[in-house]
């Protein structure tokens, strides 16, 4: 992907000026920014309430131009077609640019990835290359060990790849080389890629621990440590690895590094993590913590178990066969069965779940993104953090039993100001979520069916 920059030694520590853009590369430009179109509803974001609390919280910006970003970043923002910052970006760019730690509660689709990548990369360019690592006497080993300047931890391989893709967009024409590593894929090709130079590393916790143990990565030069979807990482049981990475692996301590945490929710466990990892931080609440976007029209329909398949076909026909439709089911077996059914009925569909190999998952996502198979059947593993532009319709074929999972699922549509639709199939099996669903729909100013309201009322009384 960096073929046009072959003659650049990304491992060099010589004193180049990192703020000066490298020559343009039109082929790479097309690959990185090819078909970005912002939603028409961008102004809707202006209404999202944002609250920053903490000692001397820096003033937010209103335009990108106010934040003194270097030329490389300004060029990338233009190529991304970002006309104005989203609310989380207005605050985060200023907070991070002022060298403060950050704990942000922001919903998916709020532009949070760019909210940390823009100021972090901007500061890496301004800070310039690190000093050459001190040789341990084994020149071979010290050359092979990489000392990244920024680390982004993410819960899943899909989210890691997505952040990496975004990092490439904001490091175009720069001397900063982003890399990605995650489990479930060949480690030797990831090591090979890292060996060519690695300034910003996006990683899942397990794979990073593996690379540290193999002596391939050292965290002693880290200037920025970012935890994305921190609540999800804890849900998945990654807390021991995260604590080891941040507290035991020679990473500079709080105060010597900048730490940024992003989370859709703010439970007790996340508060403890923030207390241990962050230094004098600003707390940023974007919208209601754990709320849904008002860009999404939510519908709940009563569908008996036996009628779900035919009802789904009706929905697909109604929204047009080419519209990107994401269908959530509860089990891997259910995902395979539904994909098989749709395909046999002549509807191009694909699926992703935890048993798929990395290659299969990436192929399925690509095929869905480019519209080749406009229906994607997925289990919850795919729900978190997937940024697939232009998803028109999310269908909860099987409703999740907890409301936070529902919020994350429907957050796949209505992203970056686009309007989206979410339809959920409800029947007797879902009574336990009725009350929460009524509250959520009412708060998002959505229509609440009478039968659901009375069911929610009953469960509130019982």
ZILIN-V204003 format. One record per pair of residues at least 4 apart in sequence whose ideal C-beta (glycine too) atoms are under 7 Angstrom apart, sorted by sequence separation. I is the first residue (numbers start at 0). GAP is how many residues later the second one is. D is the distance in Angstrom with one decimal. If there is no record, write none. Layout:
# ZILIN-V204003
i->I gap->GAP d->D
i->I gap->GAP d->D
This chain:
# ZILIN-V204003
i->24 gap->4 d->6.3
i->25 gap->4 d->6.5
i->26 gap->4 d->6.6
i->27 gap->4 d->6.1
i->28 gap->4 d->6.0
i->29 gap->4 d->5.4
i->37 gap->4 d->5.7
i->52 gap->4 d->6.7
i->61 gap->4 d->6.4
i->68 gap->4 d->4.3
i->70 gap->4 d->6.3
i->71 gap->4 d->6.6
i->72 gap->4 d->6.3
i->73 gap->4 d->6.7
i->74 gap->4 d->6.4
i->75 gap->4 d->6.2
i->84 gap->4 d->3.6
i->86 gap->4 d->6.9
i->87 gap->4 d->5.6
i->88 gap->4 d->5.5
i->90 gap->4 d->6.0
i->91 gap->4 d->5.8
i->92 gap->4 d->5.8
i->93 gap->4 d->6.3
i->105 gap->4 d->4.7
i->110 gap->4 d->5.9
i->111 gap->4 d->7.0
i->112 gap->4 d->6.0
i->113 gap->4 d->5.4
i->115 gap->4 d->5.6
i->116 gap->4 d->5.7
i->117 gap->4 d->6.2
i->118 gap->4 d->6.3
i->119 gap->4 d->6.5
i->120 gap->4 d->6.4
i->121 gap->4 d->6.5
i->122 gap->4 d->5.8
i->134 gap->4 d->5.7
i->137 gap->4 d->6.3
i->138 gap->4 d->6.0
i->139 gap->4 d->6.4
i->140 gap->4 d->6.3
i->154 gap->4 d->6.2
i->155 gap->4 d->6.8
i->156 gap->4 d->6.3
i->157 gap->4 d->6.4
i->158 gap->4 d->6.4
i->159 gap->4 d->6.3
i->160 gap->4 d->6.3
i->161 gap->4 d->6.6
i->162 gap->4 d->6.2
i->163 gap->4 d->6.7
i->165 gap->4 d->6.8
i->166 gap->4 d->5.9
i->167 gap->4 d->6.8
i->185 gap->4 d->7.0
i->186 gap->4 d->6.1
i->187 gap->4 d->6.4
i->188 gap->4 d->6.5
i->189 gap->4 d->6.4
i->190 gap->4 d->6.3
i->193 gap->4 d->4.7
i->202 gap->4 d->5.8
i->203 gap->4 d->7.0
i->204 gap->4 d->6.5
i->205 gap->4 d->6.6
i->206 gap->4 d->6.5
i->207 gap->4 d->6.3
i->208 gap->4 d->6.3
i->209 gap->4 d->6.4
i->228 gap->4 d->6.4
i->229 gap->4 d->6.6
i->230 gap->4 d->6.4
i->231 gap->4 d->6.4
i->233 gap->4 d->6.8
i->237 gap->4 d->5.4
i->238 gap->4 d->6.1
i->239 gap->4 d->6.3
i->240 gap->4 d->6.2
i->241 gap->4 d->6.1
i->242 gap->4 d->5.3
i->243 gap->4 d->4.9
i->244 gap->4 d->5.6
i->251 gap->4 d->3.7
i->265 gap->4 d->5.4
i->267 gap->4 d->6.5
i->268 gap->4 d->6.6
i->269 gap->4 d->6.3
i->270 gap->4 d->6.4
i->271 gap->4 d->6.5
i->272 gap->4 d->5.8
i->273 gap->4 d->5.1
i->284 gap->4 d->5.7
i->286 gap->4 d->5.3
i->291 gap->4 d->6.0
i->302 gap->4 d->5.3
i->306 gap->4 d->5.4
i->307 gap->4 d->6.2
i->308 gap->4 d->6.8
i->309 gap->4 d->6.7
i->310 gap->4 d->6.6
i->311 gap->4 d->6.4
i->312 gap->4 d->6.3
i->313 gap->4 d->6.2
i->314 gap->4 d->6.5
i->318 gap->4 d->4.5
i->329 gap->4 d->5.9
i->330 gap->4 d->7.0
i->331 gap->4 d->6.6
i->332 gap->4 d->6.3
i->333 gap->4 d->6.1
i->334 gap->4 d->6.3
i->335 gap->4 d->6.3
i->336 gap->4 d->6.3
i->337 gap->4 d->6.3
i->338 gap->4 d->6.2
i->339 gap->4 d->6.2
i->340 gap->4 d->6.4
i->342 gap->4 d->6.8
i->351 gap->4 d->5.6
i->355 gap->4 d->4.2
i->357 gap->4 d->6.3
i->358 gap->4 d->6.2
i->359 gap->4 d->6.2
i->360 gap->4 d->6.3
i->361 gap->4 d->6.2
i->362 gap->4 d->6.2
i->363 gap->4 d->6.3
i->364 gap->4 d->6.1
i->365 gap->4 d->6.4
i->377 gap->4 d->3.7
i->381 gap->4 d->5.9
i->402 gap->4 d->6.5
i->403 gap->4 d->6.6
i->404 gap->4 d->6.3
i->405 gap->4 d->6.5
i->406 gap->4 d->6.3
i->413 gap->4 d->6.2
i->425 gap->4 d->5.0
i->432 gap->4 d->5.4
i->433 gap->4 d->6.4
i->434 gap->4 d->6.7
i->435 gap->4 d->6.2
i->436 gap->4 d->6.2
i->437 gap->4 d->6.2
i->438 gap->4 d->6.3
i->439 gap->4 d->6.4
i->447 gap->4 d->5.8
i->449 gap->4 d->6.5
i->450 gap->4 d->6.3
i->451 gap->4 d->6.1
i->452 gap->4 d->6.3
i->453 gap->4 d->6.4
i->454 gap->4 d->6.6
i->455 gap->4 d->6.3
i->456 gap->4 d->6.6
i->457 gap->4 d->6.3
i->23 gap->5 d->6.6
i->51 gap->5 d->4.4
i->60 gap->5 d->4.2
i->63 gap->5 d->6.5
i->68 gap->5 d->5.4
i->76 gap->5 d->5.0
i->84 gap->5 d->4.7
i->94 gap->5 d->5.0
i->135 gap->5 d->6.4
i->153 gap->5 d->4.3
i->170 gap->5 d->4.8
i->184 gap->5 d->6.8
i->202 gap->5 d->4.0
i->210 gap->5 d->4.6
i->211 gap->5 d->5.3
i->232 gap->5 d->4.4
i->233 gap->5 d->5.4
i->243 gap->5 d->6.5
i->245 gap->5 d->6.0
i->251 gap->5 d->4.4
i->253 gap->5 d->6.2
i->265 gap->5 d->6.6
i->302 gap->5 d->5.4
i->315 gap->5 d->6.5
i->328 gap->5 d->4.1
i->341 gap->5 d->4.3
i->355 gap->5 d->4.7
i->366 gap->5 d->4.5
i->367 gap->5 d->5.8
i->377 gap->5 d->6.9
i->399 gap->5 d->3.7
i->413 gap->5 d->6.2
i->440 gap->5 d->4.2
i->447 gap->5 d->5.1
i->60 gap->6 d->5.0
i->95 gap->6 d->6.3
i->105 gap->6 d->4.7
i->135 gap->6 d->5.4
i->153 gap->6 d->4.4
i->210 gap->6 d->4.5
i->226 gap->6 d->6.9
i->250 gap->6 d->6.7
i->318 gap->6 d->6.8
i->328 gap->6 d->5.1
i->342 gap->6 d->5.5
i->366 gap->6 d->4.7
i->399 gap->6 d->5.4
i->413 gap->6 d->3.3
i->441 gap->6 d->6.1
i->94 gap->7 d->5.2
i->134 gap->7 d->4.8
i->170 gap->7 d->5.6
i->262 gap->7 d->5.2
i->273 gap->7 d->6.7
i->341 gap->7 d->3.9
i->412 gap->7 d->2.8
i->440 gap->7 d->4.9
i->84 gap->8 d->6.5
i->103 gap->8 d->6.8
i->302 gap->8 d->5.0
i->367 gap->8 d->4.2
i->412 gap->8 d->6.5
i->132 gap->9 d->5.6
i->153 gap->9 d->5.9
i->180 gap->9 d->4.5
i->207 gap->9 d->6.9
i->232 gap->9 d->6.2
i->315 gap->9 d->6.0
i->328 gap->9 d->5.9
i->351 gap->9 d->4.9
i->399 gap->9 d->6.8
i->412 gap->9 d->6.0
i->91 gap->10 d->6.3
i->167 gap->10 d->5.9
i->338 gap->10 d->5.1
i->437 gap->10 d->5.7
i->151 gap->11 d->5.6
i->166 gap->11 d->3.9
i->326 gap->11 d->6.8
i->338 gap->11 d->6.6
i->91 gap->12 d->6.3
i->338 gap->12 d->4.1
i->351 gap->12 d->4.9
i->363 gap->12 d->6.9
i->409 gap->12 d->3.9
i->63 gap->13 d->5.5
i->180 gap->13 d->6.9
i->260 gap->13 d->5.9
i->350 gap->13 d->6.6
i->351 gap->13 d->6.6
i->395 gap->13 d->6.3
i->132 gap->14 d->5.4
i->163 gap->14 d->5.9
i->178 gap->14 d->5.8
i->349 gap->14 d->4.3
i->437 gap->14 d->6.1
i->178 gap->15 d->5.1
i->311 gap->15 d->6.9
i->335 gap->15 d->6.5
i->393 gap->15 d->6.2
i->436 gap->15 d->6.6
i->437 gap->15 d->5.8
i->87 gap->16 d->6.6
i->163 gap->16 d->3.7
i->200 gap->16 d->7.0
i->260 gap->16 d->7.0
i->334 gap->16 d->4.5
i->393 gap->16 d->5.2
i->4 gap->17 d->6.6
i->129 gap->17 d->6.4
i->260 gap->17 d->6.8
i->349 gap->17 d->5.5
i->87 gap->18 d->4.8
i->258 gap->18 d->5.2
i->334 gap->18 d->4.8
i->349 gap->18 d->6.1
i->393 gap->18 d->5.3
i->433 gap->18 d->6.1
i->437 gap->18 d->3.6
i->129 gap->19 d->6.1
i->160 gap->19 d->6.0
i->178 gap->19 d->4.3
i->258 gap->19 d->5.2
i->368 gap->19 d->5.7
i->393 gap->19 d->4.7
i->436 gap->19 d->6.9
i->95 gap->20 d->6.6
i->159 gap->20 d->5.4
i->176 gap->20 d->4.4
i->367 gap->20 d->6.7
i->379 gap->20 d->6.9
i->392 gap->20 d->6.6
i->3 gap->21 d->4.2
i->62 gap->21 d->6.3
i->63 gap->21 d->5.9
i->176 gap->21 d->6.1
i->181 gap->21 d->6.8
i->182 gap->21 d->5.8
i->224 gap->21 d->6.3
i->331 gap->21 d->4.4
i->390 gap->21 d->5.3
i->391 gap->21 d->6.8
i->433 gap->21 d->4.4
i->434 gap->21 d->4.5
i->87 gap->22 d->4.8
i->88 gap->22 d->5.3
i->92 gap->22 d->6.6
i->96 gap->22 d->4.8
i->159 gap->22 d->4.8
i->176 gap->22 d->5.4
i->177 gap->22 d->4.4
i->178 gap->22 d->5.4
i->179 gap->22 d->4.6
i->180 gap->22 d->4.9
i->181 gap->22 d->4.5
i->193 gap->22 d->6.4
i->331 gap->22 d->6.4
i->390 gap->22 d->4.6
i->433 gap->22 d->4.4
i->87 gap->23 d->5.8
i->91 gap->23 d->3.9
i->95 gap->23 d->3.8
i->175 gap->23 d->4.5
i->182 gap->23 d->5.1
i->186 gap->23 d->6.8
i->253 gap->23 d->6.5
i->265 gap->23 d->5.7
i->331 gap->23 d->5.3
i->349 gap->23 d->4.3
i->3 gap->24 d->6.1
i->60 gap->24 d->6.6
i->85 gap->24 d->5.9
i->87 gap->24 d->5.2
i->91 gap->24 d->6.3
i->95 gap->24 d->6.5
i->175 gap->24 d->6.2
i->177 gap->24 d->6.8
i->182 gap->24 d->4.7
i->253 gap->24 d->6.4
i->254 gap->24 d->4.7
i->264 gap->24 d->6.4
i->348 gap->24 d->5.8
i->351 gap->24 d->6.9
i->383 gap->24 d->5.7
i->387 gap->24 d->6.6
i->430 gap->24 d->6.4
i->434 gap->24 d->4.8
i->85 gap->25 d->3.7
i->88 gap->25 d->6.2
i->92 gap->25 d->5.8
i->123 gap->25 d->5.7
i->156 gap->25 d->3.7
i->181 gap->25 d->5.3
i->190 gap->25 d->5.6
i->253 gap->25 d->3.8
i->264 gap->25 d->5.1
i->347 gap->25 d->4.4
i->350 gap->25 d->6.9
i->352 gap->25 d->6.8
i->353 gap->25 d->6.7
i->379 gap->25 d->6.3
i->382 gap->25 d->5.0
i->398 gap->25 d->5.4
i->433 gap->25 d->5.4
i->434 gap->25 d->5.3
i->66 gap->26 d->5.3
i->88 gap->26 d->4.5
i->92 gap->26 d->4.9
i->123 gap->26 d->6.3
i->156 gap->26 d->6.9
i->180 gap->26 d->4.9
i->224 gap->26 d->6.6
i->263 gap->26 d->6.2
i->347 gap->26 d->6.5
i->348 gap->26 d->4.0
i->349 gap->26 d->5.9
i->350 gap->26 d->4.0
i->351 gap->26 d->5.2
i->352 gap->26 d->4.1
i->382 gap->26 d->4.8
i->385 gap->26 d->6.2
i->388 gap->26 d->6.9
i->393 gap->26 d->7.0
i->398 gap->26 d->6.7
i->425 gap->26 d->7.0
i->66 gap->27 d->6.5
i->87 gap->27 d->4.8
i->91 gap->27 d->7.0
i->156 gap->27 d->5.9
i->180 gap->27 d->6.7
i->347 gap->27 d->6.7
i->350 gap->27 d->6.6
i->353 gap->27 d->4.8
i->398 gap->27 d->6.1
i->61 gap->28 d->6.5
i->204 gap->28 d->6.7
i->346 gap->28 d->5.9
i->348 gap->28 d->6.1
i->352 gap->28 d->6.0
i->386 gap->28 d->6.7
i->389 gap->28 d->6.7
i->391 gap->28 d->6.6
i->392 gap->28 d->4.9
i->393 gap->28 d->4.5
i->394 gap->28 d->5.2
i->395 gap->28 d->3.9
i->396 gap->28 d->5.9
i->430 gap->28 d->6.5
i->60 gap->29 d->5.4
i->221 gap->29 d->5.1
i->390 gap->29 d->6.6
i->391 gap->29 d->6.5
i->395 gap->29 d->6.3
i->59 gap->30 d->4.4
i->66 gap->30 d->5.9
i->119 gap->30 d->5.5
i->180 gap->30 d->6.3
i->218 gap->30 d->5.0
i->219 gap->30 d->4.5
i->221 gap->30 d->5.9
i->351 gap->30 d->4.9
i->392 gap->30 d->6.9
i->402 gap->30 d->6.3
i->59 gap->31 d->4.6
i->218 gap->31 d->5.7
i->229 gap->31 d->5.1
i->245 gap->31 d->5.6
i->315 gap->31 d->6.3
i->398 gap->31 d->4.7
i->400 gap->31 d->6.1
i->60 gap->32 d->6.0
i->208 gap->32 d->5.3
i->217 gap->32 d->6.5
i->218 gap->32 d->4.2
i->224 gap->32 d->5.6
i->229 gap->32 d->6.6
i->230 gap->32 d->4.4
i->308 gap->32 d->6.0
i->312 gap->32 d->6.7
i->400 gap->32 d->6.1
i->60 gap->33 d->5.2
i->166 gap->33 d->5.7
i->204 gap->33 d->4.5
i->223 gap->33 d->6.7
i->228 gap->33 d->6.7
i->229 gap->33 d->4.4
i->230 gap->33 d->6.0
i->341 gap->33 d->5.9
i->402 gap->33 d->3.9
i->59 gap->34 d->5.2
i->222 gap->34 d->6.0
i->223 gap->34 d->5.1
i->224 gap->34 d->4.8
i->225 gap->34 d->4.6
i->226 gap->34 d->4.7
i->227 gap->34 d->5.0
i->228 gap->34 d->6.8
i->230 gap->34 d->4.9
i->398 gap->34 d->6.2
i->402 gap->34 d->6.9
i->58 gap->35 d->6.5
i->166 gap->35 d->6.5
i->205 gap->35 d->6.0
i->208 gap->35 d->6.6
i->221 gap->35 d->5.3
i->222 gap->35 d->6.7
i->226 gap->35 d->6.9
i->228 gap->35 d->7.0
i->233 gap->35 d->5.2
i->57 gap->36 d->4.8
i->204 gap->36 d->3.8
i->208 gap->36 d->6.7
i->223 gap->36 d->7.0
i->230 gap->36 d->6.7
i->233 gap->36 d->6.9
i->49 gap->37 d->4.6
i->57 gap->37 d->5.6
i->204 gap->37 d->5.5
i->207 gap->37 d->6.1
i->211 gap->37 d->5.6
i->402 gap->37 d->6.2
i->49 gap->38 d->6.9
i->163 gap->38 d->4.6
i->338 gap->38 d->4.9
i->47 gap->39 d->4.7
i->51 gap->39 d->5.5
i->162 gap->39 d->4.8
i->230 gap->39 d->5.6
i->337 gap->39 d->4.9
i->57 gap->40 d->4.3
i->204 gap->40 d->6.4
i->229 gap->40 d->5.7
i->44 gap->41 d->5.0
i->49 gap->41 d->5.6
i->44 gap->42 d->6.0
i->57 gap->42 d->6.8
i->159 gap->42 d->5.0
i->334 gap->42 d->4.9
i->37 gap->43 d->5.5
i->159 gap->43 d->6.5
i->229 gap->43 d->6.4
i->334 gap->43 d->6.7
i->35 gap->44 d->5.9
i->159 gap->44 d->5.6
i->323 gap->44 d->6.8
i->334 gap->44 d->5.5
i->35 gap->45 d->5.1
i->72 gap->45 d->6.0
i->32 gap->46 d->4.7
i->32 gap->47 d->6.4
i->156 gap->47 d->6.2
i->323 gap->47 d->6.8
i->331 gap->47 d->5.9
i->72 gap->48 d->6.4
i->145 gap->48 d->5.4
i->153 gap->48 d->6.4
i->155 gap->48 d->6.8
i->326 gap->48 d->6.5
i->328 gap->48 d->6.2
i->330 gap->48 d->6.8
i->68 gap->49 d->7.0
i->72 gap->49 d->4.8
i->116 gap->49 d->5.9
i->120 gap->49 d->5.0
i->124 gap->49 d->6.2
i->149 gap->49 d->6.9
i->154 gap->49 d->6.9
i->321 gap->49 d->6.5
i->324 gap->49 d->6.4
i->326 gap->49 d->7.0
i->20 gap->50 d->5.8
i->28 gap->50 d->6.7
i->112 gap->50 d->5.7
i->116 gap->50 d->5.7
i->120 gap->50 d->5.9
i->147 gap->50 d->5.1
i->148 gap->50 d->5.1
i->149 gap->50 d->4.4
i->150 gap->50 d->5.3
i->151 gap->50 d->4.5
i->152 gap->50 d->6.2
i->153 gap->50 d->6.2
i->323 gap->50 d->5.3
i->324 gap->50 d->5.0
i->325 gap->50 d->5.2
i->326 gap->50 d->4.8
i->327 gap->50 d->5.8
i->328 gap->50 d->6.3
i->18 gap->51 d->4.5
i->20 gap->51 d->5.0
i->124 gap->51 d->6.8
i->143 gap->51 d->6.3
i->147 gap->51 d->5.9
i->148 gap->51 d->6.9
i->322 gap->51 d->6.5
i->18 gap->52 d->6.7
i->69 gap->52 d->5.7
i->113 gap->52 d->6.6
i->117 gap->52 d->6.2
i->123 gap->52 d->5.5
i->145 gap->52 d->4.3
i->147 gap->52 d->6.3
i->150 gap->52 d->7.0
i->152 gap->52 d->5.8
i->321 gap->52 d->5.6
i->325 gap->52 d->6.4
i->18 gap->53 d->6.7
i->68 gap->53 d->5.1
i->71 gap->53 d->5.7
i->112 gap->53 d->4.9
i->116 gap->53 d->5.1
i->147 gap->53 d->4.3
i->320 gap->53 d->6.8
i->20 gap->54 d->6.4
i->69 gap->55 d->5.1
i->120 gap->55 d->6.4
i->327 gap->55 d->6.7
i->69 gap->56 d->6.1
i->315 gap->59 d->6.8
i->337 gap->59 d->6.8
i->323 gap->64 d->7.0
i->333 gap->64 d->6.8
i->162 gap->65 d->6.5
i->325 gap->65 d->5.4
i->323 gap->66 d->5.7
i->323 gap->67 d->4.8
i->324 gap->67 d->6.8
i->327 gap->67 d->6.9
i->150 gap->68 d->6.7
i->323 gap->68 d->5.5
i->324 gap->68 d->4.6
i->325 gap->68 d->4.9
i->326 gap->68 d->4.6
i->327 gap->68 d->5.2
i->328 gap->68 d->5.0
i->329 gap->68 d->3.9
i->147 gap->69 d->6.9
i->158 gap->69 d->6.8
i->322 gap->69 d->4.0
i->327 gap->69 d->6.2
i->328 gap->69 d->5.0
i->144 gap->70 d->6.0
i->145 gap->70 d->6.7
i->158 gap->70 d->6.4
i->322 gap->70 d->6.0
i->324 gap->70 d->6.4
i->326 gap->70 d->5.2
i->327 gap->70 d->6.7
i->144 gap->71 d->6.3
i->145 gap->71 d->5.6
i->146 gap->71 d->5.0
i->150 gap->71 d->5.6
i->143 gap->72 d->6.9
i->144 gap->72 d->7.0
i->148 gap->72 d->5.8
i->144 gap->73 d->5.4
i->146 gap->73 d->6.3
i->147 gap->73 d->7.0
i->148 gap->73 d->6.7
i->149 gap->73 d->6.3
i->152 gap->73 d->7.0
i->318 gap->73 d->6.1
i->140 gap->74 d->6.7
i->146 gap->74 d->4.1
i->147 gap->74 d->6.8
i->148 gap->74 d->5.0
i->149 gap->74 d->4.1
i->150 gap->74 d->5.3
i->151 gap->74 d->4.5
i->152 gap->74 d->5.1
i->153 gap->74 d->5.0
i->154 gap->74 d->5.2
i->318 gap->74 d->5.2
i->123 gap->75 d->6.5
i->150 gap->75 d->6.8
i->152 gap->75 d->6.9
i->153 gap->75 d->6.4
i->151 gap->76 d->6.1
i->154 gap->77 d->4.3
i->154 gap->78 d->4.5
i->152 gap->80 d->6.9
i->314 gap->80 d->6.3
i->154 gap->81 d->5.5
i->327 gap->81 d->5.2
i->154 gap->83 d->6.9
i->311 gap->83 d->6.5
i->311 gap->85 d->6.4
i->325 gap->86 d->5.4
i->79 gap->89 d->5.9
i->152 gap->89 d->6.5
i->307 gap->89 d->6.0
i->129 gap->91 d->5.0
i->75 gap->93 d->6.0
i->75 gap->94 d->4.8
i->75 gap->96 d->5.7
i->126 gap->96 d->6.7
i->72 gap->97 d->6.4
i->74 gap->98 d->6.6
i->71 gap->101 d->5.8
i->71 gap->102 d->4.9
i->119 gap->104 d->4.9
i->18 gap->106 d->4.9
i->17 gap->107 d->4.6
i->18 gap->107 d->6.1
i->314 gap->108 d->6.1
i->17 gap->110 d->4.9
i->115 gap->110 d->5.5
i->17 gap->111 d->6.5
i->297 gap->112 d->6.6
i->15 gap->113 d->6.7
i->289 gap->114 d->6.2
i->295 gap->114 d->5.7
i->310 gap->114 d->6.9
i->291 gap->115 d->5.5
i->12 gap->116 d->5.1
i->12 gap->117 d->6.4
i->289 gap->117 d->6.0
i->295 gap->117 d->5.8
i->307 gap->117 d->5.6
i->12 gap->118 d->6.3
i->291 gap->118 d->6.0
i->292 gap->118 d->6.7
i->295 gap->118 d->3.8
i->12 gap->119 d->4.2
i->291 gap->119 d->6.9
i->294 gap->119 d->3.6
i->292 gap->121 d->4.8
i->294 gap->122 d->6.7
i->300 gap->122 d->6.4
i->302 gap->122 d->4.2
i->304 gap->122 d->6.2
i->294 gap->123 d->6.7
i->303 gap->123 d->5.6
i->294 gap->124 d->5.5
i->295 gap->124 d->4.8
i->296 gap->124 d->5.0
i->297 gap->124 d->5.0
i->298 gap->124 d->4.8
i->299 gap->124 d->4.9
i->300 gap->124 d->6.4
i->301 gap->124 d->5.6
i->302 gap->124 d->6.2
i->294 gap->125 d->6.1
i->300 gap->125 d->6.7
i->301 gap->125 d->6.4
i->295 gap->126 d->5.4
i->299 gap->126 d->5.2
i->31 gap->136 d->5.9
i->32 gap->136 d->6.6
i->31 gap->137 d->5.2
i->299 gap->137 d->6.5
i->264 gap->139 d->6.2
i->31 gap->140 d->5.8
i->297 gap->143 d->5.9
i->27 gap->144 d->6.9
i->115 gap->144 d->5.4
i->263 gap->144 d->6.7
i->297 gap->146 d->6.5
i->291 gap->148 d->6.5
i->297 gap->148 d->4.6
i->23 gap->149 d->6.5
i->299 gap->149 d->6.1
i->301 gap->149 d->6.5
i->111 gap->150 d->5.5
i->293 gap->150 d->5.9
i->21 gap->151 d->4.7
i->293 gap->151 d->6.8
i->20 gap->152 d->4.3
i->21 gap->152 d->6.8
i->231 gap->152 d->5.1
i->290 gap->152 d->6.8
i->291 gap->152 d->5.1
i->299 gap->152 d->5.8
i->21 gap->153 d->7.0
i->228 gap->155 d->6.0
i->17 gap->156 d->6.8
i->105 gap->156 d->6.3
i->107 gap->156 d->6.6
i->228 gap->156 d->5.5
i->17 gap->157 d->5.3
i->100 gap->157 d->6.1
i->106 gap->157 d->6.2
i->17 gap->158 d->6.9
i->100 gap->158 d->5.0
i->101 gap->158 d->4.7
i->102 gap->158 d->4.9
i->103 gap->158 d->5.1
i->104 gap->158 d->5.9
i->15 gap->159 d->6.3
i->98 gap->159 d->6.2
i->100 gap->159 d->6.9
i->104 gap->161 d->5.1
i->95 gap->162 d->6.9
i->95 gap->164 d->6.5
i->7 gap->167 d->6.9
i->9 gap->167 d->4.3
i->102 gap->171 d->4.7
i->184 gap->173 d->4.4
i->183 gap->174 d->4.6
i->102 gap->175 d->6.1
i->109 gap->176 d->5.7
i->100 gap->177 d->4.3
i->100 gap->178 d->5.2
i->102 gap->178 d->5.3
i->100 gap->179 d->6.5
i->101 gap->179 d->6.0
i->104 gap->179 d->7.0
i->106 gap->179 d->6.8
i->100 gap->180 d->3.8
i->101 gap->180 d->5.5
i->102 gap->180 d->5.1
i->103 gap->180 d->4.2
i->104 gap->180 d->5.0
i->105 gap->180 d->4.1
i->106 gap->180 d->5.6
i->99 gap->181 d->6.8
i->104 gap->181 d->6.5
i->99 gap->182 d->5.3
i->101 gap->182 d->6.3
i->103 gap->182 d->6.7
i->104 gap->184 d->4.5
i->106 gap->184 d->6.4
i->108 gap->184 d->6.0
i->9 gap->186 d->6.0
i->10 gap->186 d->4.8
i->106 gap->186 d->6.3
i->9 gap->187 d->2.5
i->94 gap->187 d->5.0
i->91 gap->192 d->6.7
i->90 gap->193 d->5.5
i->87 gap->198 d->4.7
i->86 gap->199 d->5.9
i->156 gap->201 d->6.3
i->161 gap->223 d->6.6
i->157 gap->224 d->6.7
i->54 gap->225 d->6.2
i->56 gap->225 d->5.1
i->155 gap->225 d->6.9
i->158 gap->225 d->6.7
i->161 gap->225 d->5.4
i->158 gap->226 d->3.6
i->53 gap->227 d->6.1
i->157 gap->227 d->6.7
i->53 gap->228 d->3.8
i->155 gap->228 d->6.4
i->157 gap->228 d->5.6
i->53 gap->229 d->5.7
i->154 gap->229 d->6.6
i->155 gap->229 d->6.6
i->51 gap->230 d->5.6
i->52 gap->230 d->4.9
i->51 gap->232 d->5.3
i->49 gap->234 d->6.8
i->50 gap->234 d->4.7
i->49 gap->236 d->5.1
i->47 gap->238 d->6.4
i->48 gap->238 d->6.4
i->47 gap->239 d->4.9
i->43 gap->251 d->6.1
i->40 gap->254 d->6.1
i->107 gap->277 d->6.7
i->107 gap->300 d->6.7
i->108 gap->302 d->5.6
i->107 gap->303 d->4.0
i->106 gap->304 d->6.2
i->108 gap->305 d->6.6
i->110 gap->305 d->6.8
i->108 gap->306 d->3.6
i->108 gap->307 d->6.4
i->44 gap->372 d->6.1
i->43 gap->373 d->5.8
i->41 gap->375 d->4.1
i->40 gap->376 d->4.1
i->38 gap->377 d->5.1
i->39 gap->377 d->6.9
i->40 gap->377 d->6.4
i->37 gap->378 d->6.0
i->38 gap->378 d->3.5
i->40 gap->378 d->6.1
i->37 gap->379 d->6.4
i->38 gap->379 d->3.4
